């Protein structure tokens, strides 16, 4: 059978404390971002789009930082 999406290897997280810490930091950074979007009139109209872009970018960033910090 032809698979459109290739299967991805499952990666185990060895240092869960580091990973959770990075996730908490990115979550806490979204609070001031939402506040700034609500205070600035020009950003108020596109707040949802900004948050929808921020979430996947932060997930990718956390994954990248975790891999870099795990090697050291």
Backbone torsions as a table, in degrees:
resi	resn	phi	psi	omega
1	UNK	NA	141.8	-178.1
2	UNK	-86.9	124.2	178.3
3	UNK	-102.9	125.6	177.2
4	UNK	-72.2	-45.1	179.3
5	UNK	-96.8	121.7	178.0
6	UNK	-70.2	150.3	178.8
7	UNK	-74.7	137.4	-177.2
8	UNK	-99.3	143.4	177.5
9	UNK	-67.5	140.5	177.0
10	UNK	-82.8	125.0	-178.4
11	UNK	-102.4	133.3	177.4
12	UNK	-92.7	141.0	179.7
13	UNK	-95.6	115.3	-176.5
14	UNK	-82.8	-43.1	-177.9
15	UNK	-105.2	85.1	-175.8
16	UNK	-66.8	-31.8	-179.2
17	UNK	-63.7	-43.3	178.1
18	UNK	-63.9	-44.1	-178.1
19	UNK	-64.7	-44.4	179.3
20	UNK	-65.7	-38.3	177.9
21	UNK	-61.4	-44.2	178.1
22	UNK	-64.1	-39.5	178.3
23	UNK	-64.9	-41.4	179.6
24	UNK	-64.9	-40.8	178.6
25	UNK	-61.4	-44.2	-179.6
26	UNK	-68.0	-34.3	176.7
27	UNK	-65.9	-44.0	-179.4
28	UNK	-67.3	-28.2	177.3
29	UNK	-72.1	-19.5	178.8
30	UNK	-74.9	-21.9	-179.8
31	UNK	-66.7	-51.6	176.7
32	UNK	-64.8	-30.0	177.9
33	UNK	-63.9	-45.4	177.1
34	UNK	-63.9	-38.6	178.2
35	UNK	-64.4	-44.9	178.4
36	UNK	-62.3	-39.6	179.4
37	UNK	-64.5	-35.0	-179.5
38	UNK	-76.5	-26.3	-177.9
39	UNK	-84.2	-30.7	-178.3
40	UNK	-93.4	120.2	-173.6
41	UNK	-60.4	-39.2	-177.4
42	UNK	-69.5	-27.4	178.1
43	UNK	-89.0	-14.4	-176.6
44	UNK	-62.0	-32.0	-178.4
45	UNK	-74.9	-26.3	-175.9
46	UNK	-114.7	26.1	-178.8
47	UNK	-59.2	-44.4	-178.3
48	UNK	-61.3	-42.6	179.6
49	UNK	-65.4	-38.2	179.0
50	UNK	-64.2	-45.0	179.7
51	UNK	-66.2	-39.4	179.6
52	UNK	-66.9	-26.6	174.7
53	UNK	-81.2	-37.4	-176.3
54	UNK	-64.9	-40.5	-174.7
55	UNK	-61.9	-54.1	179.5
56	UNK	-66.3	-34.0	178.4
57	UNK	-65.4	-39.6	178.7
58	UNK	-68.3	-35.2	177.1
59	UNK	-65.2	-42.3	178.2
60	UNK	-65.6	-40.3	179.6
61	UNK	-64.5	-43.1	178.5
62	UNK	-62.2	-42.8	179.3
63	UNK	-63.0	-43.3	179.2
64	UNK	-64.5	-47.7	-179.7
65	UNK	-63.4	-38.3	179.1
66	UNK	-63.0	-43.7	179.1
67	UNK	-64.2	-39.7	179.8
68	UNK	-68.7	-42.7	-178.5
69	UNK	-74.3	-26.1	180.0
70	UNK	-70.5	-31.8	-178.9
71	UNK	-70.8	-29.4	-176.0
72	UNK	-73.9	NA	NA
